[in-house]
Amino acid sequence: MSCLSPACLLLFVTTAVLAAEQGATSTRGSLSYDDFESPEACKACHTDIYWQWDQSMMSKAFTHHWDEIEYFDLAVKHAEKDPRFKDAVDGCNGCHAPLAWLAGDIPPPRPSENSRANESVSCDFCHSITGFSGDLPFNFNYVVDPGRVKRGSKPGRESPHHDTEANSLFSQAEFCGICHNERAPSGVWVKSTHLEWKEGPYAEQGVPCQQCHMPRAKGRSASMADEDMVAQHLFHGAHDPGKVRGTIELRMHPDEREVETGGTVVVQVQLFNGKTGHKFPTGSVEDRILWLHVEAVDSEGQRFHLPVDPKGFEGEEYTIAADVLAYQDLGVPLDLPDFEGVQRDGVPFGDRIFRMPYFDDQGRMTIMQWNTASLGVDYRFEPRETKIETFTWELPDEIAEGRVEVHASLNYSLLVGPVAELLDVPEEESEPMLVNSQFTWFEVYE
């Protein structure tokens, strides 16, 4: 049998996955909280880096309100009712509260109890990583060795507090894949940001995650360090409006500039992903919603919503906002046996949605990634991909003569609005962010 045969490749991938999963599971309870220093201890010498980390989601991976609700009110309760999910739900902490995972403090105390789980993805945790088990980084299969030696992408100056050691993994995308690739109990990849990068043009050109999410600038990494190019510990991504803004570029035009009353105009919108090295949206795709809204305003200020033209591809019904219910599986952890679900999209009907739906084993759309049994159509933006959407509009009788402006807005939300309302998630964690906007015009005449 050829080493490149499908059977051989399947065996290789299966072996790598099993090794990684076994390595991740074996770390639970292998250390204690006291094996790691608190971020406050790092602040004295690494002041700028500490404050950058403090403002990032790395410092809030466990305390973030939505993550707390999702973990304690959905995941933990679901696992109590269905033991199939217990290992996966416990494993959430491997990335969101790694110190708690390594200390065997599972589930950790709630954030309000101010345990060391609240340190989330802390400085000493990351800089104690020496590698990952297996050939593929995913599902927190890190290898850690806390102690006096701290690792980074380059050797540092001698420090009275700790030793430093260069580790090339810190400058590789695989370091990020340890937590930004995730496989559900079903075997489905429910997070695949690193894998998306690996399949795209940025990997081919040697541009790793760190280049965009930890950009370098001249400065000092510590108070006693020489001036050098320092990786800024910003980790800005999906939760940062500034990072999201401008991710997709928009242009648009009508098929003609002058349209007779009662006529039809076709507006074309071109959308280009010029910013992300992975797909957009990425990460917790089951939660995210990215949608294109188009409306026209006539010379008298009347507004008209333009629904997108269907393209006819399989699964497209999940990419056009509609009046349908979804997420019925939420009824299990919420103790609602006859739960009919909530509105699937929470955006104007007819808007184009760029998403990949997740389904449970009953074929129902879910936002509970551990309960994912299959994935639907992937209508997200690949790196450097351009999508074209058209809007065919038969002019209504009431439209006024004169100039008509057509406005397009691409909007992004971290959590589908109706789900956020159901679970009482703070509004700031689900409110729409404007990715980009554009407009065009045409004239209406008799």
C-alpha beads as a LAMMPS data file, in Angstrom:
LAMMPS data file: protein, C-alpha beads

446 atoms
445 bonds

1 atom types
1 bond types

-500.0 500.0 xlo xhi
-500.0 500.0 ylo yhi
-500.0 500.0 zlo zhi

Masses

1 110.0

Atoms # bond

1 1 1 0.000 0.000 0.000
2 1 1 1.384 3.401 -0.961
3 1 1 2.157 5.757 1.950
4 1 1 0.090 8.343 0.066
5 1 1 -2.959 6.146 -0.303
6 1 1 -6.225 7.338 1.280
7 1 1 -6.135 4.461 3.782
8 1 1 -2.609 5.344 4.870
9 1 1 -3.408 9.041 5.155
10 1 1 -6.539 8.247 7.182
11 1 1 -4.475 6.072 9.515
12 1 1 -1.914 8.855 9.943
13 1 1 -4.531 11.513 10.726
14 1 1 -6.450 9.184 13.060
15 1 1 -3.262 8.271 14.930
16 1 1 -2.257 11.942 15.237
17 1 1 -5.690 12.904 16.526
18 1 1 -5.822 10.081 19.067
19 1 1 -2.329 10.906 20.319
20 1 1 -3.238 14.570 20.679
21 1 1 -6.475 13.814 22.523
22 1 1 -4.753 11.415 24.903
23 1 1 -2.030 13.987 25.551
24 1 1 -4.572 16.702 26.331
25 1 1 -6.598 14.494 28.677
26 1 1 -3.516 13.350 30.575
27 1 1 -2.670 16.914 31.659
28 1 1 -5.805 17.280 33.781
29 1 1 -4.845 17.565 37.444
30 1 1 -1.162 17.083 36.681
31 1 1 -0.105 20.368 38.308
32 1 1 -1.338 22.894 40.854
33 1 1 -2.225 26.561 40.790
34 1 1 0.902 27.246 42.836
35 1 1 3.082 25.997 40.003
36 1 1 2.236 29.186 38.078
37 1 1 2.902 32.799 38.917
38 1 1 0.072 35.294 38.693
39 1 1 0.047 37.944 35.947
40 1 1 0.513 40.551 38.680
41 1 1 3.976 39.133 39.326
42 1 1 4.883 39.745 35.682
43 1 1 3.612 43.332 35.678
44 1 1 6.544 44.725 37.650
45 1 1 9.044 44.149 34.825
46 1 1 6.798 43.621 31.794
47 1 1 4.494 46.571 32.415
48 1 1 3.479 47.411 28.850
49 1 1 2.967 43.779 27.902
50 1 1 0.895 43.198 31.043
51 1 1 -1.506 46.047 30.220
52 1 1 -1.810 44.908 26.621
53 1 1 -2.712 41.399 27.800
54 1 1 -5.086 42.806 30.409
55 1 1 -7.168 44.498 27.690
56 1 1 -7.273 41.406 25.490
57 1 1 -9.665 38.468 25.477
58 1 1 -6.792 36.278 26.698
59 1 1 -7.248 37.809 30.145
60 1 1 -11.034 37.284 29.973
61 1 1 -11.286 33.827 28.434
62 1 1 -12.949 32.501 31.593
63 1 1 -14.586 35.638 32.990
64 1 1 -16.186 36.934 29.788
65 1 1 -19.957 37.106 30.437
66 1 1 -21.095 35.115 27.412
67 1 1 -18.477 32.430 28.017
68 1 1 -19.634 32.160 31.630
69 1 1 -23.268 31.801 30.556
70 1 1 -22.434 29.328 27.806
71 1 1 -20.290 27.187 30.094
72 1 1 -22.210 27.144 33.376
73 1 1 -25.795 27.579 32.156
74 1 1 -25.617 25.512 28.980
75 1 1 -22.588 23.225 28.767
76 1 1 -22.368 22.048 32.379
77 1 1 -26.125 21.547 32.643
78 1 1 -26.233 19.725 29.315
79 1 1 -23.460 17.366 30.418
80 1 1 -25.339 16.658 33.643
81 1 1 -28.310 15.497 31.576
82 1 1 -26.279 13.725 28.889
83 1 1 -22.983 12.225 30.149
84 1 1 -21.764 11.803 26.554
85 1 1 -20.686 15.420 26.671
86 1 1 -18.984 15.500 30.065
87 1 1 -15.408 15.091 28.816
88 1 1 -15.873 17.736 26.127
89 1 1 -17.521 20.169 28.545
90 1 1 -14.817 19.626 31.163
91 1 1 -12.298 20.205 28.391
92 1 1 -13.598 23.714 27.726
93 1 1 -11.387 24.729 30.627
94 1 1 -8.293 23.415 28.897
95 1 1 -8.270 26.616 26.870
96 1 1 -10.546 28.997 28.758
97 1 1 -9.179 28.304 32.247
98 1 1 -5.983 26.291 31.703
99 1 1 -4.676 26.724 35.248
100 1 1 -7.918 25.244 36.599
101 1 1 -7.649 22.365 34.121
102 1 1 -4.050 21.606 35.059
103 1 1 -4.934 21.848 38.755
104 1 1 -7.900 19.493 38.304
105 1 1 -10.272 22.176 39.573
106 1 1 -13.158 21.153 37.267
107 1 1 -15.600 22.742 36.988
108 1 1 -13.884 25.835 38.336
109 1 1 -15.659 28.221 40.716
110 1 1 -17.745 30.865 38.979
111 1 1 -15.889 34.098 38.179
112 1 1 -17.672 35.884 41.052
113 1 1 -15.721 33.706 43.499
114 1 1 -12.404 35.192 42.319
115 1 1 -10.446 31.957 42.137
116 1 1 -7.240 31.683 40.149
117 1 1 -9.293 30.283 37.279
118 1 1 -10.096 33.957 36.634
119 1 1 -6.542 34.473 35.382
120 1 1 -7.763 32.828 32.175
121 1 1 -4.932 32.473 29.647
122 1 1 -2.196 33.950 31.794
123 1 1 1.370 35.039 31.063
124 1 1 3.075 32.228 32.946
125 1 1 0.822 29.592 31.434
126 1 1 1.666 30.515 27.832
127 1 1 5.350 31.031 28.525
128 1 1 5.553 27.604 30.186
129 1 1 4.445 25.794 27.030
130 1 1 7.210 23.691 25.500
131 1 1 5.262 22.073 22.650
132 1 1 2.183 20.015 21.868
133 1 1 1.490 16.295 21.783
134 1 1 0.967 14.539 18.467
135 1 1 1.434 16.016 15.021
136 1 1 -1.598 18.294 14.988
137 1 1 -2.303 21.168 17.414
138 1 1 -5.892 21.114 18.682
139 1 1 -8.061 20.611 21.760
140 1 1 -5.485 22.054 24.213
141 1 1 -2.882 19.353 23.551
142 1 1 -0.153 21.601 24.930
143 1 1 2.840 20.345 26.856
144 1 1 3.742 22.612 29.781
145 1 1 6.727 22.776 32.098
146 1 1 6.247 25.608 34.607
147 1 1 9.138 26.790 36.695
148 1 1 12.042 29.193 36.547
149 1 1 12.487 28.895 32.771
150 1 1 10.145 31.061 30.662
151 1 1 9.929 30.452 26.909
152 1 1 9.441 32.880 24.073
153 1 1 10.239 33.450 20.424
154 1 1 13.741 34.710 21.230
155 1 1 16.175 34.554 24.163
156 1 1 15.925 37.384 26.656
157 1 1 18.375 39.128 28.925
158 1 1 19.411 37.595 32.212
159 1 1 16.749 38.252 34.808
160 1 1 17.010 38.014 38.588
161 1 1 13.515 36.517 38.616
162 1 1 13.620 33.840 35.910
163 1 1 15.649 32.304 33.121
164 1 1 14.657 32.613 29.463
165 1 1 14.750 30.152 26.637
166 1 1 14.028 30.578 22.930
167 1 1 11.398 28.230 21.485
168 1 1 10.566 28.514 17.792
169 1 1 6.979 27.328 18.413
170 1 1 6.157 30.799 19.767
171 1 1 6.602 32.318 16.305
172 1 1 4.648 29.593 14.512
173 1 1 0.927 29.421 13.766
174 1 1 0.834 25.966 15.332
175 1 1 1.167 27.595 18.750
176 1 1 -2.233 29.241 18.192
177 1 1 -3.751 26.068 16.753
178 1 1 -3.438 24.352 20.131
179 1 1 -6.598 26.174 21.208
180 1 1 -7.916 27.625 17.954
181 1 1 -8.573 24.192 16.464
182 1 1 -11.257 22.190 18.226
183 1 1 -12.848 18.839 17.501
184 1 1 -16.257 17.964 18.988
185 1 1 -17.035 14.532 20.467
186 1 1 -18.635 13.653 17.107
187 1 1 -15.305 14.177 15.354
188 1 1 -16.493 17.378 13.639
189 1 1 -14.079 20.312 13.586
190 1 1 -16.109 23.007 15.374
191 1 1 -13.183 25.429 15.454
192 1 1 -10.594 25.388 12.709
193 1 1 -8.981 28.835 12.512
194 1 1 -5.448 27.448 12.299
195 1 1 -6.495 24.791 9.779
196 1 1 -8.179 27.477 7.656
197 1 1 -4.970 29.506 7.740
198 1 1 -2.929 26.439 6.852
199 1 1 -5.002 25.844 3.717
200 1 1 -4.822 29.479 2.583
201 1 1 -2.376 31.837 0.885
202 1 1 -0.877 33.327 4.052
203 1 1 0.536 29.984 5.193
204 1 1 2.064 29.483 1.765
205 1 1 3.732 32.893 2.049
206 1 1 4.983 32.289 5.593
207 1 1 2.728 34.832 7.325
208 1 1 1.724 33.294 10.690
209 1 1 -1.092 34.346 13.039
210 1 1 1.289 36.340 15.222
211 1 1 2.103 38.788 12.435
212 1 1 -1.450 40.185 12.486
213 1 1 -2.544 39.478 16.069
214 1 1 0.784 40.265 17.782
215 1 1 2.307 42.948 15.514
216 1 1 5.843 43.999 16.295
217 1 1 6.928 47.500 17.248
218 1 1 10.098 49.050 18.583
219 1 1 10.291 49.017 22.345
220 1 1 11.409 47.077 25.417
221 1 1 9.851 43.790 26.407
222 1 1 10.957 44.341 30.000
223 1 1 12.275 47.202 32.101
224 1 1 15.835 45.848 31.968
225 1 1 15.737 44.807 28.293
226 1 1 17.471 46.492 25.381
227 1 1 15.338 48.269 22.809
228 1 1 14.272 45.849 20.090
229 1 1 11.312 44.870 17.938
230 1 1 8.770 43.607 20.456
231 1 1 5.683 41.511 19.786
232 1 1 2.736 43.505 21.090
233 1 1 0.493 41.272 23.198
234 1 1 -2.719 42.691 21.737
235 1 1 -4.394 39.477 20.543
236 1 1 -7.075 41.613 18.889
237 1 1 -9.628 39.647 16.909
238 1 1 -13.360 39.016 16.703
239 1 1 -14.169 40.978 19.884
240 1 1 -12.314 44.084 18.752
241 1 1 -14.441 46.484 16.646
242 1 1 -11.271 48.040 15.263
243 1 1 -10.029 44.685 14.023
244 1 1 -13.407 43.758 12.578
245 1 1 -13.883 47.125 10.902
246 1 1 -12.823 47.029 7.268
247 1 1 -12.238 43.258 7.201
248 1 1 -14.391 43.035 4.081
249 1 1 -14.189 45.747 1.414
250 1 1 -17.409 46.749 -0.378
251 1 1 -18.105 48.220 -3.793
252 1 1 -21.460 48.409 -5.573
253 1 1 -23.205 49.729 -8.677
254 1 1 -26.569 49.552 -10.490
255 1 1 -26.853 47.988 -13.931
256 1 1 -27.995 51.388 -15.243
257 1 1 -28.059 54.935 -13.936
258 1 1 -31.461 55.919 -15.296
259 1 1 -34.498 53.730 -14.672
260 1 1 -38.038 54.413 -15.851
261 1 1 -40.895 54.416 -13.346
262 1 1 -42.183 50.848 -13.032
263 1 1 -38.910 49.459 -14.324
264 1 1 -36.413 47.079 -12.760
265 1 1 -32.902 47.771 -11.543
266 1 1 -30.213 45.256 -10.609
267 1 1 -27.718 46.343 -7.959
268 1 1 -24.476 44.370 -7.692
269 1 1 -22.352 44.359 -4.514
270 1 1 -18.773 43.098 -4.565
271 1 1 -17.304 41.993 -1.224
272 1 1 -13.576 41.283 -0.868
273 1 1 -11.843 39.744 2.127
274 1 1 -8.576 41.643 2.071
275 1 1 -7.722 41.359 5.745
276 1 1 -8.000 37.926 7.362
277 1 1 -5.567 35.055 6.908
278 1 1 -8.348 32.603 7.768
279 1 1 -12.031 32.460 6.967
280 1 1 -14.356 35.193 8.163
281 1 1 -16.198 34.655 10.404
282 1 1 -13.996 32.104 12.146
283 1 1 -13.670 30.578 15.597
284 1 1 -17.027 30.114 17.292
285 1 1 -18.842 30.110 13.967
286 1 1 -21.979 28.627 15.523
287 1 1 -22.451 31.875 17.492
288 1 1 -21.384 34.435 14.908
289 1 1 -23.558 36.107 12.323
290 1 1 -22.334 38.297 9.451
291 1 1 -24.965 39.766 7.174
292 1 1 -25.358 42.155 4.260
293 1 1 -28.257 44.595 4.453
294 1 1 -29.250 46.693 1.428
295 1 1 -31.875 49.412 1.317
296 1 1 -32.841 52.211 -1.043
297 1 1 -33.838 55.792 -0.171
298 1 1 -35.755 57.824 -2.731
299 1 1 -35.790 61.605 -3.220
300 1 1 -38.579 61.996 -0.646
301 1 1 -36.786 59.976 2.022
302 1 1 -38.856 56.818 1.659
303 1 1 -36.904 53.670 2.548
304 1 1 -37.177 50.304 0.814
305 1 1 -35.518 47.061 1.855
306 1 1 -33.933 45.027 -0.968
307 1 1 -33.745 41.247 -0.437
308 1 1 -30.798 39.379 -1.971
309 1 1 -31.165 37.333 -5.146
310 1 1 -30.888 33.587 -4.417
311 1 1 -28.048 31.772 -6.191
312 1 1 -29.473 28.280 -5.946
313 1 1 -26.647 26.415 -4.211
314 1 1 -27.318 23.549 -1.798
315 1 1 -28.005 24.715 1.731
316 1 1 -28.535 28.322 0.643
317 1 1 -31.672 28.587 2.776
318 1 1 -29.412 28.967 5.828
319 1 1 -27.655 31.949 4.241
320 1 1 -30.742 34.084 3.618
321 1 1 -32.467 35.493 6.692
322 1 1 -35.941 34.036 7.089
323 1 1 -38.822 33.733 9.530
324 1 1 -37.882 30.322 10.942
325 1 1 -37.098 28.911 14.380
326 1 1 -33.892 27.148 15.404
327 1 1 -31.752 26.098 18.397
328 1 1 -34.403 23.789 19.836
329 1 1 -31.669 21.757 21.577
330 1 1 -31.257 24.630 24.046
331 1 1 -34.352 23.217 25.702
332 1 1 -32.285 20.376 27.228
333 1 1 -29.943 22.417 29.465
334 1 1 -32.654 25.027 30.074
335 1 1 -35.160 22.397 31.283
336 1 1 -37.690 23.334 28.610
337 1 1 -38.928 19.976 27.247
338 1 1 -41.325 21.496 24.685
339 1 1 -39.007 24.306 23.633
340 1 1 -39.815 25.364 20.063
341 1 1 -36.656 27.398 19.587
342 1 1 -36.076 31.063 18.869
343 1 1 -35.846 33.075 15.675
344 1 1 -32.865 31.709 13.775
345 1 1 -31.253 34.908 12.530
346 1 1 -32.544 38.046 14.210
347 1 1 -31.784 40.194 11.146
348 1 1 -34.084 41.571 8.409
349 1 1 -35.632 38.801 6.312
350 1 1 -34.027 38.548 2.895
351 1 1 -30.577 39.736 3.986
352 1 1 -27.619 37.630 2.895
353 1 1 -25.854 35.815 5.769
354 1 1 -22.252 34.627 5.512
355 1 1 -22.104 31.630 7.842
356 1 1 -21.650 27.909 8.290
357 1 1 -24.532 26.313 10.246
358 1 1 -23.914 23.634 12.886
359 1 1 -26.449 20.803 13.358
360 1 1 -27.154 18.401 16.213
361 1 1 -27.802 14.685 15.704
362 1 1 -31.460 15.447 14.965
363 1 1 -30.568 17.842 12.150
364 1 1 -31.507 20.940 14.145
365 1 1 -29.354 24.052 13.948
366 1 1 -27.386 24.501 17.175
367 1 1 -25.141 27.019 18.893
368 1 1 -23.920 24.384 21.360
369 1 1 -20.703 23.317 19.679
370 1 1 -20.195 20.233 21.896
371 1 1 -23.574 19.015 20.586
372 1 1 -22.559 19.378 16.938
373 1 1 -22.991 16.271 14.825
374 1 1 -22.572 17.782 11.344
375 1 1 -21.857 21.018 9.500
376 1 1 -23.905 22.717 6.804
377 1 1 -22.926 24.789 3.795
378 1 1 -19.823 26.913 4.348
379 1 1 -20.703 30.328 2.935
380 1 1 -18.016 32.308 4.722
381 1 1 -15.253 34.406 3.188
382 1 1 -11.988 32.651 2.484
383 1 1 -8.761 34.690 2.624
384 1 1 -8.629 37.078 -0.358
385 1 1 -11.953 35.800 -1.674
386 1 1 -14.428 38.040 -3.489
387 1 1 -18.136 37.306 -3.382
388 1 1 -20.701 39.056 -5.577
389 1 1 -24.287 39.493 -4.453
390 1 1 -27.073 40.907 -6.630
391 1 1 -30.347 42.572 -5.714
392 1 1 -33.016 42.698 -8.412
393 1 1 -35.589 45.355 -7.551
394 1 1 -38.839 46.058 -9.339
395 1 1 -39.491 49.697 -8.568
396 1 1 -42.667 50.112 -6.466
397 1 1 -45.464 52.402 -7.631
398 1 1 -44.940 54.768 -4.697
399 1 1 -41.299 55.531 -5.428
400 1 1 -40.618 59.220 -6.060
401 1 1 -38.960 60.529 -9.175
402 1 1 -35.393 61.739 -8.929
403 1 1 -32.239 60.383 -7.327
404 1 1 -32.402 57.091 -5.422
405 1 1 -29.510 56.156 -3.172
406 1 1 -28.866 52.492 -2.441
407 1 1 -26.959 51.787 0.771
408 1 1 -25.240 48.531 1.696
409 1 1 -24.011 47.731 5.201
410 1 1 -22.131 44.620 6.244
411 1 1 -22.804 43.898 9.898
412 1 1 -21.293 41.432 12.350
413 1 1 -22.464 40.139 15.708
414 1 1 -20.643 37.812 18.079
415 1 1 -23.882 36.115 19.072
416 1 1 -27.193 35.693 17.265
417 1 1 -29.541 38.304 18.746
418 1 1 -32.530 36.082 19.676
419 1 1 -30.218 33.652 21.502
420 1 1 -28.656 36.529 23.410
421 1 1 -32.107 37.732 24.435
422 1 1 -33.200 34.269 25.525
423 1 1 -30.129 33.788 27.721
424 1 1 -30.022 37.363 29.019
425 1 1 -26.540 37.969 27.617
426 1 1 -25.337 41.566 28.163
427 1 1 -26.252 43.679 25.165
428 1 1 -22.676 44.775 24.488
429 1 1 -21.755 41.150 23.762
430 1 1 -24.285 40.738 20.979
431 1 1 -24.794 44.223 19.546
432 1 1 -23.933 44.537 15.838
433 1 1 -20.580 45.895 14.712
434 1 1 -20.360 47.649 11.364
435 1 1 -17.783 45.904 9.203
436 1 1 -18.131 48.206 6.219
437 1 1 -20.623 50.231 4.194
438 1 1 -21.012 51.587 0.693
439 1 1 -23.617 53.288 -1.464
440 1 1 -24.523 53.889 -5.069
441 1 1 -27.310 55.743 -6.888
442 1 1 -29.566 55.892 -9.930
443 1 1 -32.226 58.238 -11.231
444 1 1 -35.949 57.441 -11.577
445 1 1 -37.839 59.178 -14.364
446 1 1 -41.242 58.908 -16.081

Bonds

1 1 1 2
2 1 2 3
3 1 3 4
4 1 4 5
5 1 5 6
6 1 6 7
7 1 7 8
8 1 8 9
9 1 9 10
10 1 10 11
11 1 11 12
12 1 12 13
13 1 13 14
14 1 14 15
15 1 15 16
16 1 16 17
17 1 17 18
18 1 18 19
19 1 19 20
20 1 20 21
21 1 21 22
22 1 22 23
23 1 23 24
24 1 24 25
25 1 25 26
26 1 26 27
27 1 27 28
28 1 28 29
29 1 29 30
30 1 30 31
31 1 31 32
32 1 32 33
33 1 33 34
34 1 34 35
35 1 35 36
36 1 36 37
37 1 37 38
38 1 38 39
39 1 39 40
40 1 40 41
41 1 41 42
42 1 42 43
43 1 43 44
44 1 44 45
45 1 45 46
46 1 46 47
47 1 47 48
48 1 48 49
49 1 49 50
50 1 50 51
51 1 51 52
52 1 52 53
53 1 53 54
54 1 54 55
55 1 55 56
56 1 56 57
57 1 57 58
58 1 58 59
59 1 59 60
60 1 60 61
61 1 61 62
62 1 62 63
63 1 63 64
64 1 64 65
65 1 65 66
66 1 66 67
67 1 67 68
68 1 68 69
69 1 69 70
70 1 70 71
71 1 71 72
72 1 72 73
73 1 73 74
74 1 74 75
75 1 75 76
76 1 76 77
77 1 77 78
78 1 78 79
79 1 79 80
80 1 80 81
81 1 81 82
82 1 82 83
83 1 83 84
84 1 84 85
85 1 85 86
86 1 86 87
87 1 87 88
88 1 88 89
89 1 89 90
90 1 90 91
91 1 91 92
92 1 92 93
93 1 93 94
94 1 94 95
95 1 95 96
96 1 96 97
97 1 97 98
98 1 98 99
99 1 99 100
100 1 100 101
101 1 101 102
102 1 102 103
103 1 103 104
104 1 104 105
105 1 105 106
106 1 106 107
107 1 107 108
108 1 108 109
109 1 109 110
110 1 110 111
111 1 111 112
112 1 112 113
113 1 113 114
114 1 114 115
115 1 115 116
116 1 116 117
117 1 117 118
118 1 118 119
119 1 119 120
120 1 120 121
121 1 121 122
122 1 122 123
123 1 123 124
124 1 124 125
125 1 125 126
126 1 126 127
127 1 127 128
128 1 128 129
129 1 129 130
130 1 130 131
131 1 131 132
132 1 132 133
133 1 133 134
134 1 134 135
135 1 135 136
136 1 136 137
137 1 137 138
138 1 138 139
139 1 139 140
140 1 140 141
141 1 141 142
142 1 142 143
143 1 143 144
144 1 144 145
145 1 145 146
146 1 146 147
147 1 147 148
148 1 148 149
149 1 149 150
150 1 150 151
151 1 151 152
152 1 152 153
153 1 153 154
154 1 154 155
155 1 155 156
156 1 156 157
157 1 157 158
158 1 158 159
159 1 159 160
160 1 160 161
161 1 161 162
162 1 162 163
163 1 163 164
164 1 164 165
165 1 165 166
166 1 166 167
167 1 167 168
168 1 168 169
169 1 169 170
170 1 170 171
171 1 171 172
172 1 172 173
173 1 173 174
174 1 174 175
175 1 175 176
176 1 176 177
177 1 177 178
178 1 178 179
179 1 179 180
180 1 180 181
181 1 181 182
182 1 182 183
183 1 183 184
184 1 184 185
185 1 185 186
186 1 186 187
187 1 187 188
188 1 188 189
189 1 189 190
190 1 190 191
191 1 191 192
192 1 192 193
193 1 193 194
194 1 194 195
195 1 195 196
196 1 196 197
197 1 197 198
198 1 198 199
199 1 199 200
200 1 200 201
201 1 201 202
202 1 202 203
203 1 203 204
204 1 204 205
205 1 205 206
206 1 206 207
207 1 207 208
208 1 208 209
209 1 209 210
210 1 210 211
211 1 211 212
212 1 212 213
213 1 213 214
214 1 214 215
215 1 215 216
216 1 216 217
217 1 217 218
218 1 218 219
219 1 219 220
220 1 220 221
221 1 221 222
222 1 222 223
223 1 223 224
224 1 224 225
225 1 225 226
226 1 226 227
227 1 227 228
228 1 228 229
229 1 229 230
230 1 230 231
231 1 231 232
232 1 232 233
233 1 233 234
234 1 234 235
235 1 235 236
236 1 236 237
237 1 237 238
238 1 238 239
239 1 239 240
240 1 240 241
241 1 241 242
242 1 242 243
243 1 243 244
244 1 244 245
245 1 245 246
246 1 246 247
247 1 247 248
248 1 248 249
249 1 249 250
250 1 250 251
251 1 251 252
252 1 252 253
253 1 253 254
254 1 254 255
255 1 255 256
256 1 256 257
257 1 257 258
258 1 258 259
259 1 259 260
260 1 260 261
261 1 261 262
262 1 262 263
263 1 263 264
264 1 264 265
265 1 265 266
266 1 266 267
267 1 267 268
268 1 268 269
269 1 269 270
270 1 270 271
271 1 271 272
272 1 272 273
273 1 273 274
274 1 274 275
275 1 275 276
276 1 276 277
277 1 277 278
278 1 278 279
279 1 279 280
280 1 280 281
281 1 281 282
282 1 282 283
283 1 283 284
284 1 284 285
285 1 285 286
286 1 286 287
287 1 287 288
288 1 288 289
289 1 289 290
290 1 290 291
291 1 291 292
292 1 292 293
293 1 293 294
294 1 294 295
295 1 295 296
296 1 296 297
297 1 297 298
298 1 298 299
299 1 299 300
300 1 300 301
301 1 301 302
302 1 302 303
303 1 303 304
304 1 304 305
305 1 305 306
306 1 306 307
307 1 307 308
308 1 308 309
309 1 309 310
310 1 310 311
311 1 311 312
312 1 312 313
313 1 313 314
314 1 314 315
315 1 315 316
316 1 316 317
317 1 317 318
318 1 318 319
319 1 319 320
320 1 320 321
321 1 321 322
322 1 322 323
323 1 323 324
324 1 324 325
325 1 325 326
326 1 326 327
327 1 327 328
328 1 328 329
329 1 329 330
330 1 330 331
331 1 331 332
332 1 332 333
333 1 333 334
334 1 334 335
335 1 335 336
336 1 336 337
337 1 337 338
338 1 338 339
339 1 339 340
340 1 340 341
341 1 341 342
342 1 342 343
343 1 343 344
344 1 344 345
345 1 345 346
346 1 346 347
347 1 347 348
348 1 348 349
349 1 349 350
350 1 350 351
351 1 351 352
352 1 352 353
353 1 353 354
354 1 354 355
355 1 355 356
356 1 356 357
357 1 357 358
358 1 358 359
359 1 359 360
360 1 360 361
361 1 361 362
362 1 362 363
363 1 363 364
364 1 364 365
365 1 365 366
366 1 366 367
367 1 367 368
368 1 368 369
369 1 369 370
370 1 370 371
371 1 371 372
372 1 372 373
373 1 373 374
374 1 374 375
375 1 375 376
376 1 376 377
377 1 377 378
378 1 378 379
379 1 379 380
380 1 380 381
381 1 381 382
382 1 382 383
383 1 383 384
384 1 384 385
385 1 385 386
386 1 386 387
387 1 387 388
388 1 388 389
389 1 389 390
390 1 390 391
391 1 391 392
392 1 392 393
393 1 393 394
394 1 394 395
395 1 395 396
396 1 396 397
397 1 397 398
398 1 398 399
399 1 399 400
400 1 400 401
401 1 401 402
402 1 402 403
403 1 403 404
404 1 404 405
405 1 405 406
406 1 406 407
407 1 407 408
408 1 408 409
409 1 409 410
410 1 410 411
411 1 411 412
412 1 412 413
413 1 413 414
414 1 414 415
415 1 415 416
416 1 416 417
417 1 417 418
418 1 418 419
419 1 419 420
420 1 420 421
421 1 421 422
422 1 422 423
423 1 423 424
424 1 424 425
425 1 425 426
426 1 426 427
427 1 427 428
428 1 428 429
429 1 429 430
430 1 430 431
431 1 431 432
432 1 432 433
433 1 433 434
434 1 434 435
435 1 435 436
436 1 436 437
437 1 437 438
438 1 438 439
439 1 439 440
440 1 440 441
441 1 441 442
442 1 442 443
443 1 443 444
444 1 444 445
445 1 445 446
